[in-house]
Structures are given as C-alpha cells and as structure tokens.
Amino acid sequence: MVTYIVYGASTALTAPGLTGTNATALRVWNNDTGTIVSNTGSTLTVFISVTVWQITAPGAAITMSGGTLPSTSTFGDLWVQEIPDGIAS
C-alpha cells in the first residue's frame, strides 16, 4: 500500500496520474484503485492519496505524473507498506 500526503498553501488540487511498471493497482476502495482526500479552499490544503499495488515482477516502480499538489509544501510523507498475502487479493 502506498500513501502519499502533502500539506501546503491553499490551491485548487487535481490528483496526479499513477502508473505502475511491474505493478498493478488493485481495486480495493469502493471498486476503485485509490482514494483521494483534499480540503481545497481553506488556508491549509491537504492532499492524501492511498493506493494498493500488487507487485507482478522484480524491478517494480510506481510513477506519479501531472496533477496539482498544494503550493509551497510545508510537510509531506510517503509511506510504502507491505500487506500480507490474502488481505488485498
């Protein structure tokens, strides 16, 4: 599971595209591959993306492209967590 969180100045947010190489996004969130949370319009904007990936071969990579994240980022986290077999499949 990959979680990406960014805090920053208020801006209109759009989610970046995620592409997997040797990895497939699983549909575990209401039959979708990810969930995006934002509070655009306040003085502090928070962007959160959570996706679950199945590694299909060695050398797996996940690429983020495009999108608009909070401007003047003040804080961020990237968490990569392994989920035991059978939970996400």
Buried (B, 14 or more C-beta within 10 A) or exposed (E): BBBBBBBBEBBEBBBBEBEBEBBEBBEBEEEEBBBBEBEBEEEEBBBBBBBBBBEEEEEBEBEBEEBEBBEEEEEEEEEEEEBEEEEEE
